[in-house]
C-alpha cells in the first residue's frame, strides 16, 4: 500500500506519500497562513487552500511516479471546524472563509444560550450562519449555496464537484451533529436558519468516496478525517485506553474510548469534549479530547517577543544549562485556560522570580509550564473517560525537545512515547485509507504497527505539581468579565 495524503493545516497545505510501514516521503508543502484583519478575526482563503491542495497533490504524485511508486489510494485530513461557503454552480467561494479560531460569532453564541442552545464560537455552526447571510446579501441564489468544513471543500474540488461529503470526525465538531442520530441535527439547523441541502452528506471516514478526477491519475478517495483523529490513528491509538497528545502552537490530547457512545455532546465536568474518532462500515469509534490554547506559542513568545532565544529549537539547549527552574513557574495562559478550567479571563503569569533568576530558568519554566498543562489534560481525560492511560504518545513540533518531553514524563508520572513522524496526522490518514484497500484488516492491526521513535520514562524528580496548581489558581480570573463567560 502507498497512499497519497493531503493534509490541510492551520498554516500550510502539504501532500505526502505514506507507505504501509508508516514512512512518509515525497512531501510537498505550500505556506497558506490565515489572516487576522482585527483581533479575534481569523480568515482563510478557500480558493488558495483548494488550489494549494491540488498543486501539492499533483506534485507529490508526479514525484512518486518518477520514483516508481504508484499510490493506490487518496486520503484527506484537515483542520477541523473552519468554515467555507461556495456556489454549487460555479464552485467559487461566496463568503469569507472563517478559520476555527475566528471569534466574530461569539456574541451570537452567547445570545443562543438564552434559547437553550449552547454552541462554541470555535465550532462551525454560527460561522455557517454568518456566511449564509453574507452570501444572500451578495445575491447568491439559496439553492446554490453549499457549506462545508475544509476537508469537504477539498473533496468537492478533487472530485470536480461530484461529491459534497464530510465524515463524522469532522461533522461532530461543527455543533450541528446529532450524536443520537449520527447525522445533522434538524432542531439546531432550524434555529440557525440553515437548510440541510446546503450541508454535505455525512459518510464513513473510511470508505470509497469517488475518484479524484482533478488529478492526472484519478485515485480513489478512501478517507476523510479530522486532523486530531488522524494523529490518533497515526500513533496507533486505535483501541480503548490508548492516547496521544499533539504539541504544536496549542495542544490537543485525545484518548480512544471505543464504541460506547457518550451521553452528551457537551463539555464534561472535567473540561473535555466527546469526539467521533472515526466511522467505518457504519460503526463509530468514540474518543475524548482535552485542549490547551498555548503550547509552542509560549516558546515563540520567548523568541519573537522577549528576544531571549534565536529560534524555538534553541530552547532545549538553553533550558538544559540549568538543572531546574530555581522556583520559577510560568503559567502559559496567554489566551486563557482551556481544559480543565475553561477560564477565558485567565492570563499568562510568571511566579517565583528572584535576583538570581536568569534566562535559562525562565526558558525551562516555560517548557515545564507547557508540560504541566499537558499533565492537566491527561488527568482530565482520564477522569472523563474513566480509563487509565498507561503511557502517552506524543507528536508535534515540541516532541523533538528533549527537555520538554522529560518534563512532560515527570509531570504525568508515566512514560512518554515519541512518534517517529513529528506530524502523525499524515500517517494516520494513510493508515485509515489502508483499512479500505486491504492493507489493514482491523484497527487492532494499526495498533500493533505502532513503533515509537523513543520512550522517555519519568526521572523520579518531584514535578512540583502542587506548586503548579497554586500558580494556575493565581493566574485565573485576571479579567473577571471574561472569566464569567461560559460556552
C-alpha positions, 0 to 999 in steps of 0.5 A: 500500500502507498497512499497519497495524503493531503493534509490541510493545516492551520498554516500550510497545505502539504501532500505526502506519500505514506507507505504501509510501514508508516514512512512518509516521503515525497512531501510537498508543502505550500505556506497558506497562513490565515489572516487576522484583519482585527483581533479575534478575526481569523480568515482563510482563503478557500480558493488558495487552500483548494488550489494549494491542495491540488498543486501539492497533490499533483506534485507529490504524485508526479514525484512518486511516479518518477520514483516508481511508486504508484499510490493506490489510494487518496486520503484527506485530513484537515483542520477541523471546524473552519468554515467555507461557503461556495456556489454549487454552480460555479464552485467559487467561494461566496463568503469569507472563509472563517478559520476555527479560531475566528471569534466574530460569532461569539456574541451570537453564541452567547445570545443562543444560550438564552434559547437553550442552545449552547454552541462554541464560537470555535465550532462551525455552526454560527460561522455557517450562519454568518456566511449564509447571510453574507452570501444572500446579501451578495445575491447568491441564489439559496439553492446554490449555496453549499457549506462545508468544513475544509476537508469537504471543500477539498473533496468537492474540488478533487472530485470536480464537484461530484461529491459534497461529503464530510465524515463524522470526525469532522461533522461532530465538531461543527455543533450541528451533529446529532450524536443520537442520530449520527447525522445533522441535527434538524432542531439546531439547523432550524434555529440557525436558519440553515437548510440541510441541502446546503450541508454535505452528506455525512459518510464513513471516514473510511470508505470509497468516496469517488475518484479524484478526477482533478488529478492526472491519475484519478485515485480513489478517495478512501478517507476523510478525517479530522486532523486530531483523529488522524494523529490518533490513528497515526500513533496507533491509538486505535483501541480503548485506553490508548492516547496521544497528545499533539504539541504544536502552537496549542495542544490537543490530547485525545484518548480512544474510548471505543464504541460506547457512545457518550451521553452528551455532546457537551463539555464534561465536568472535567473540561473535555469534549466527546469526539467521533474518532472515526466511522467505518462500515457504519460503526463509530469509534468514540474518543475524548479530547482535552485542549490547551490554547498555548503550547509552542506559542509560549516558546515563540513568545520567548523568541519573537517577543522577549528576544531571549532565544534565536529560534524555538529549537534553541530552547532545549539547549538553553533550558538544559544549562540549568538543572531546574527552574530555581522556583520559577513557574510560568503559567502559559495562559496567554489566551486563557485556560482551556481544559480543565478550567475553561477560564477565558479571563485567565492570563499568562503569569510568571511566579517565583522570580528572584535576583538570581533568576536568569534566562535559562530558568525562565526558558525551562519554566516555560517548557515545564509550564507547557508540560504541566498543562499537558499533565492537566489534560491527561488527568482530565481525560482520564477522569472523563473517560474513566480509563487509565492511560498507561503511557502517552504518545506524543507528536508535534513540533515540541516532541523533538525537545528533549527537555520538554518531553522529560518534563512532560514524563515527570509531570504525568508520572508515566512514560512518554512515547515519541512518534517517529513522524513529528506530524502523525496526522499524515500517517494516520490518514494513510493508515485509515485509507489502508483499512479500505484497500486491504492493507489493514484488516482491523484497527487492532492491526494499526495498533500493533504497527505502532513503533515509537521513535523513543520512550522517555520514562519519568526521572523520579524528580518531584514535578512540583505539581502542587506548586503548579496548581497554586500558580494556575489558581493565581493566574485565573480570573485576571479579567473577571468579565471574561472569566464569567463567560461560559460556552 
